[in-house]
């Protein structure tokens, strides 16, 4: 019965479902884990890189965490090529707003513009939904640091901590137990590593398997600090004793 309704993005099933949108969300559930954690000092973004073969040439640029504007970055889970299209569009939106108003675009207004495009692709024949979810980290003067999540349907919501991709239910469970509103940026980085260590399929964490970034404000300037593989390895080494202690307990 579902076969009559899942070949079109514009047709609802009798149960009120859009199957193609649900399939897009299912594709994301098999992608590498990505998470964001909000603190008063800034935001931590972390993501798992799926290494499909040792023969692949390592990329110098990130494939899971992208800067979108001076005050906004994102982590993605899903089809990378779909993410590239939306990232390119998002950067044009931010630049156009800055050119018109001579200031950075407010974070929620920016997220809404991207989600309008996502939603549009679920409402017209001949198109398919974008098979990618975003976690947005941003800052504006009105609301400070903000963390948002959007899915292929075009829905978005604000979060204090969130995780998308493979094993996200387990990650959500850890975040609910461990997250504190008054936690520092350093504690948020530790929590991000703990979540990834317990949800990634890989037995060992390493800089070649992770992407890591922080969005902070210093001297009235918003800074996105993207970690190199060596910096990630050093961070993992710092947290190694803590993780081992918790495993023994």
N, C-alpha and C positions, 0 to 999 in steps of 0.2 A: 504493500500500500504506500509506504513512504517513497518508493521509487517514482511515483507520479508527481512528487512535490520537491524532490531534492535536486532536480536538474536545473532549476531556476532560482535565482536569488530573490525574485520579486513575488513569489507565490507562497502564501502561508499554507501549512498543512492543516487538516481539520483540528489538530490539537493546538493550533496557534503558534507553531514553530517555524522558523526559517532554517531549514536544514543546512544550507550552504554556510550560513554564519556559524552554526554549531560545529560544522566540519573544520572551519578555519580556527575556531577555538581549540578543537581537538589537536590540530597540527601544532599549536603552541605548547600544548601539554607534553609534547615529545621533544621540545627544544631544550637547549642548555638553560640552566637556572640563571635568573637575574633577580637582584633584590635591591631595595633602597631602604635606608634607615634615616629618619629625621631627628635631629637634635637642635638645641638652641644655638650651638656653636657652628652648625653646618649640616651637610647631608653626605652620607656614605653611599656610593653606588658600587656594586660588585656583580660580576657575571662569570659564568662558566663558559670557557671556550671548548667546543667539541673538536678534539683532534682526531680526525678520521683516519689519518695515515702518517706514519713517521717520515714518509717520503715527501710530504708536502713542504714547500718552501714557507718558512715562517714570514708572516706579514709584519711590516714595520708599523702599519696603522692599526688602530683598534677595529674590531668587527662587532663588538657588543656594546660599547659605550661611546657615545658621540657628543661632542659639543654642538649646540644648536644656536646659541647666541652668547653674548657676554655674560648673561645672567641665568642661562638655562642649559642643562645637559640632559641626556637620557640614556637609559639602558634598555636593550631590546631583547625579546625572545620570539623566535619564529623564523620565517623565511627571510634570509639576509637581503636578497634582492628586492623584496617588497619594502623592507626597512630603508634601503638606500633611496628609493623613490620618495618615501615620506620624509626622510631626513633632508633631502634636497629641497623639497617643497617647504618644509618647516623653516629652513634657513632663509629662504626667499621671503617668507612671511615676516620673519623677524627684521630683516634688512629693510623691507618696504615700510614697516611701522616706524623704524628708527629714522628713515629718510623723511617721512611725513611729519612726525611729531617731535623729532630730535631727542628722543629718550627711548630706553629699552621698553619693550612690550611687557605689560603685566602678565604674570605667569599663567593665571587661569584663562585669560583671554586668548593667550597663545595656544594653550591646550585645546580650548574649544574650537579654534580655527582648524587644527589638525583633525579633531574628531568629526567636524562637519564634513571633511573630505572622506573619512572612513565611512561615515553613515551614508554618504551619497553613493558609494560603491555597493551598498546593499539594496538600493532602491531603483536601479535602472537595469534593464535587460542588456545582455551582452557583456556585463561586467561581473567580476567576482570579488568577494571581500578580500581585503589585505590580510594575509596570513601572518600577522605580527602584532604583538602587544608591546606597549611602551611603559616604562616607569620614568616619569619626568621629575627632575630635581631642579628647582629654581628659586630665585630670590627677587622680591621687589620691595620698594620702600613701604608700601601699605600693609602688607601681610607678612613680611620677613621671609624666612625659608619655608618652602612648600614642597610637598611630595604628592604627585598625582599618578594614577594608573589609567590607561585606556586600553580597550579591547577591540577586536575587529568589527563589532557592531556599531562603534562610535560612542559608546558610553564611556564616561570618565568619572573618577571619584578621587577625593583627597584621602591621604593615608598618613599615619605616623610611622608605619613600617609595613612593607609589602614585599611579596615574592611572586614571580611568575615563572612559567616553564616547568620542566620535569620535577617531580617530587615536591611541587609547591604546597600540597596539603601538609606534608611533614614540616616543611620550612615555616609555614604559618603557625603551626602548633608551637614550635620553638620560639618564634618571635612573640607570640602571645604570652608565653611564660617568662621570657627574659627581658622584654622591652620595658624600659622605664622612661617616663617623660623628662626626667631631670638628668638623664645619662649624658656623659661627655662624648665628644667626637672620638676619643681614644677607645672608650667603652663600646661605642657603636661599631668601630672597626673590629674589635674583638668579637662582638656578637655576629657580625657579617661572616667572619672566618669560621666561627663555630657552626653557623647555619650551613655554610657550604661544605664544611668537613663532614657533616652528618647527612647531607642530602645528595651530594654528588656521587655518581656511580664509580668514579675513580677511587682507588684505595689510598693514593697519596696525592696531596695537594702540591702544586708547584707553580712558579711564575708563568710557565708555558701553557698552563691549563686555566689560568684565571685572568680576568681584567679587573682593575680596581681604581677607583677615583673618589676624590672628595671635593665638595663644593663649599667654599668658606668665604668669609668676608674679613678683609684686613685693610686697615687704613682707607675705609670707604670704597674699597675695590673688591669686586667679586672675582674669586679665583677658582678655576677648575684645575685641580692637581691630578693628572693622570699618572699612575704608577708604572714604572718600567718593570720588566720581568725580574731584574735584580732587586728592585725595591720591594716587590711582592714577596720574593724569597726571604728577604730580611725581615719583613713583617710577619711572615709565617714562622720564622725562627724565634721571634720574640714571643709569639703566642703558643709555641710548641709545648712548653712546660705546663701552661694552663690547660691545654687540651688533654695532655697526657694524664694530668691530675684528675680531671673530670672523668676520663675513661676508667681510671683505676677505681674511682669512687662508685 
